[in-house]
């Protein structure tokens, strides 16, 4: 019996479907081959979030524009909301931080919801 993090997406899907078909927790645990607490946790996560996949945190490339730069970019947008990404990039690069591309500015603005 493995931990919940060790289960494959297929096993997680089996757990969700078995519980939706009103199979008991014990029977579902026997079917998948994991602990009863893993069944409860995965099913509860699916009910609350609608998502059963595990997410790896801290994976991938680090961000070019970090917290202080994001706040600065947010201030630039608030000063004049009608500026294009090219104009915002020019203003951002005029400051003390490293130069970034227009694409990076656009992606950061989308991440921030602006």
C-alpha positions in Angstrom: 0.0 0.0 0.0 1.4 3.3 -1.1 0.9 6.9 -0.1 -1.7 9.0 -1.9 1.1 10.9 -3.7 2.4 7.6 -5.1 -0.9 6.8 -6.9 -1.1 7.3 -10.7 -3.8 9.4 -12.4 -5.5 6.2 -13.4 -5.7 5.0 -9.8 -7.0 8.4 -8.7 -9.7 8.3 -11.4 -10.6 4.8 -10.3 -11.1 6.0 -6.7 -13.3 8.9 -7.8 -15.5 6.7 -10.0 -15.8 3.9 -7.4 -16.9 6.4 -4.8 -19.4 8.0 -7.3 -20.8 4.5 -7.8 -21.2 4.3 -4.1 -18.6 1.6 -3.5 -17.5 1.5 0.1 -14.2 3.0 1.2 -12.9 -0.4 2.2 -13.9 -2.0 -1.1 -12.3 0.9 -3.0 -9.1 0.6 -1.0 -8.9 -3.1 -1.9 -9.6 -2.4 -5.6 -6.9 0.2 -5.9 -4.5 -1.3 -3.4 -4.0 1.7 -1.1 -5.0 2.8 2.4 -8.5 3.9 3.4 -7.2 7.3 4.4 -5.8 7.8 0.9 -9.3 7.0 -0.5 -10.9 9.6 1.8 -8.3 12.2 1.0 -8.4 11.9 -2.7 -12.2 11.8 -2.8 -12.5 14.8 -0.5 -10.0 16.7 -2.7 -12.1 15.8 -5.8 -15.3 17.0 -4.1 -13.8 20.3 -2.9 -11.5 21.2 -5.9 -12.8 19.1 -8.7 -9.1 18.2 -9.3 -7.3 15.0 -8.4 -3.9 15.5 -9.9 -0.9 16.3 -7.7 1.0 19.4 -8.5 4.7 19.7 -8.2 5.7 23.0 -6.6 9.0 24.6 -7.3 9.3 23.0 -10.7 10.3 24.9 -13.8 12.2 28.0 -14.7 12.3 30.8 -12.1 10.5 34.0 -12.9 12.3 36.9 -14.5 10.1 39.5 -12.9 9.8 38.8 -9.2 7.8 40.4 -6.4 9.3 43.9 -6.4 9.3 44.1 -10.2 5.6 42.9 -10.3 4.6 45.6 -7.8 6.5 48.2 -10.0 4.8 46.9 -13.1 1.4 47.1 -11.4 2.1 50.7 -10.5 3.0 51.5 -14.1 -0.3 50.0 -15.3 -2.3 52.0 -12.6 -0.6 55.3 -13.7 -1.9 54.9 -17.2 -4.1 51.9 -18.0 -4.2 52.6 -21.7 -0.6 51.9 -22.4 0.4 49.1 -24.8 2.7 46.3 -23.8 5.5 48.0 -25.8 5.2 51.2 -23.9 5.0 49.4 -20.5 8.2 47.4 -21.5 10.0 50.6 -22.4 9.0 52.2 -19.1 9.9 49.1 -17.1 13.3 48.8 -18.8 14.1 52.5 -18.1 14.2 51.6 -14.4 17.0 50.1 -12.3 16.1 46.4 -12.9 17.4 44.2 -15.7 15.9 44.5 -19.2 13.0 42.2 -20.0 11.3 41.4 -23.2 7.8 42.6 -24.3 6.7 38.9 -24.1 7.8 38.7 -20.5 5.9 41.8 -19.6 2.7 40.5 -21.3 3.0 37.1 -19.6 3.5 38.8 -16.2 0.5 41.0 -16.7 -1.6 38.0 -17.6 -0.4 36.2 -14.5 -1.3 39.2 -12.3 -4.7 39.5 -13.9 -4.1 42.9 -15.4 
